[in-house]
Amino acid sequence: MLYKRQLGFRWVGVKEPYWEDDSWERAWVVIADRNEDPIMVDTSKPGSPVLARYEMNDFTIIAKSLAEFFEVLTIVIEVTYKKYHGEIMNDDGFEISEKFLDDLRIALGTILDDDTQIENILDYLYEL
C-alpha cells in the first residue's frame, strides 16, 4: 500500500510500468493525502519532518517529526470529537466555526511552539 501511495508523486505514468519522477526526492514518502493533496515525510532529515502540499503550492511543514505529527493528529481528533462531538461548522453550516479553530489553536499550542506551523496545519486540514 505504501508503494501505491507514491503513485502520482514519486512514480508517474498512466499505467504500469510507471517511471520515477526525477524531481521527486527518493527520501520523500507520501503517507496520506486529502483530496489528492499529499502529506509527505522527509526521511532524509532527523526526526522525519512531515510536510503537506495543497492546491499545487509548495510543501509546508506541519510537524517537525513523525512522532509530533501523530501527536498533532491526536489533538485534532480529541478536540473535534471529545469537545465538539464532530460539530465543527458555524451556525449557518457553511464555514468552520472560529470558536473551534481557536480551541484547536490553543490545544495545538500545548505541543507546538510555532504559530506558523499551527496555521499550516489548519490551512491544510480546513482550507482556510
Buried (B, 14 or more C-beta within 10 A) or exposed (E): EEEEBBEBBBBBEEEEEBEEBEEBEEEBBBBBBEEEBBBBBBEEEEBBBBBBBBEEEEBBBBBBBBEBBEBBBEBBEEBBEEEBEEEBEEEEEEEBBEEBBEBBBEBBEEEBEEEEBBBBBBBBBBEE
